């Protein structure tokens, strides 16, 4: 049997998370639009992008120095 999972681009995933976070669409609505039977994938993407944004830090030249 072949695996028929659809792979979505980062742009589509981020747009879905943005629409969910802003309240424009529910997780289930997004899942339905993207062809998923439940909203688990949407929550996974949300968690993934939340983790990525936590790891982002300003370069050292932008941090405050106490002289």
N, C-alpha and C positions, 0 to 999 in steps of 0.2 A: 504494500500500500504506500502511496506517495503522500508526503506531507503537503497539505494545501493551505498552509498558513499564509496570510497576506502580510507582507512587510510594508510598513508605512514609513515615509521619510521623517526625518527629525522635524521638519517644518510642520507636517501634518500633526505629529504628536504634540508638539509645543502649542500649536493652535488649539487643539482639543483641550489641553490642560488650561490654556488661557481662557477659553470659553467656559470651562467648568468653574475655574476659580472666580471668574467675574460674575457668575450666576446667569450667564446668557443661556446655558444649556445644562441639563442634568447629566450625570454620569451615564445613566441608562439611555438617555436620548442620544448622546454621543456614541455609545456602544452600538446602538441600533443603526445609526447612520454609517458606522464603519464596518458593520457586518459581524459584530461580536454578539454572542447570545446573552452575555451578562456584562456588568460594568467593571469587573475585576481588572481588566487591562488598563482602563482609564485611571483607576486608583494607583496602579503600578507605575504608570507614566508620571503621575503627579508626585509620587514619592521619589522617583528617580530624579526628576528635575529639582525637587526641593533639596535633595542631597547635594546635587551639583552646585546649586546656588550657595549653599552653606560653605562649600569648599573654596569659593572664589574670594580672594582677598585683594586688597589694593596693593600695588607694588610698593616696595619700601620707600621710594621717593615721595609717596603720597601720605605716608604715616607721619604722625606728629612726633617731633623730637623734643625732648625736654633738655634744653641747653643749660 
